[in-house]
Amino acid sequence: MAREVWHVLPAGDDMWRIAPEEDSEMGPIYQDKDEAVRHAKDQAKAAQLGQIIVHSRDGRIEYENTYGEDPRERKG
């Protein structure tokens, strides 16, 4: 089962994009970063295994969150 990953990325002046990991050029654009993060969380929570990766204005990763049951690969 693959994890579904969404990135919150800067998209021009004061704009933010939610993009699936496989295509960072696609996805809706938002005026507000908080709104973009909220929508990305909704997408990740709707998936069986979801993750958001939030970037800063310079493109670096600020933080990431995972959602859903992450299966363990080994006992421990």
C-alpha positions in Angstrom: 0.0 0.0 0.0 1.6 3.3 -1.1 1.4 6.5 0.8 -0.3 9.4 -0.9 1.8 12.5 -0.5 0.8 16.1 -1.0 3.2 19.1 -1.0 2.3 22.6 -0.1 4.5 24.8 -2.3 5.0 28.5 -3.0 3.4 29.4 -6.3 4.3 33.0 -7.2 3.8 36.1 -5.1 1.8 35.3 -1.9 0.2 32.2 -3.6 0.5 28.6 -2.5 -0.1 25.3 -4.4 -1.1 21.9 -3.2 0.5 19.3 -5.5 0.6 15.5 -5.5 4.1 14.2 -5.1 4.2 12.7 -8.6 3.4 16.1 -10.3 4.5 19.2 -8.4 3.2 21.5 -11.3 -0.4 20.4 -10.9 -2.9 21.2 -8.2 -5.1 24.0 -6.9 -3.6 27.4 -5.9 -4.6 29.3 -2.8 -4.1 32.9 -1.7 -3.3 31.9 1.9 -0.8 29.3 3.1 -2.9 28.2 6.1 -5.8 27.5 3.7 -3.6 25.5 1.4 -2.3 23.4 4.4 -5.9 22.8 5.6 -6.9 21.5 2.2 -3.8 19.3 2.0 -4.6 17.8 5.4 -8.1 17.0 4.3 -6.7 15.2 1.2 -4.1 13.3 3.4 -6.7 12.3 6.0 -9.1 11.0 3.3 -6.4 8.6 2.1 -5.7 5.3 3.8 -2.1 6.4 4.2 -1.5 10.1 3.7 1.2 12.6 4.2 1.7 16.4 3.7 5.0 18.1 3.3 4.9 21.8 3.8 7.5 24.0 2.2 8.6 27.5 3.1 8.7 30.4 0.7 12.3 29.4 -0.3 11.2 25.9 -1.1 12.8 24.2 1.9 10.8 21.7 3.9 9.3 23.3 7.0 7.5 20.3 8.4 5.6 17.1 7.5 2.8 15.2 8.9 1.5 11.7 8.3 -2.0 10.4 8.7 -3.5 6.9 8.8 -2.2 3.5 10.0 1.4 3.1 8.9 2.1 -0.6 8.7 5.1 -1.9 10.5 7.5 -3.8 8.3 9.0 -5.7 11.3 8.2 -6.5 14.8 9.8 -4.3 17.4 
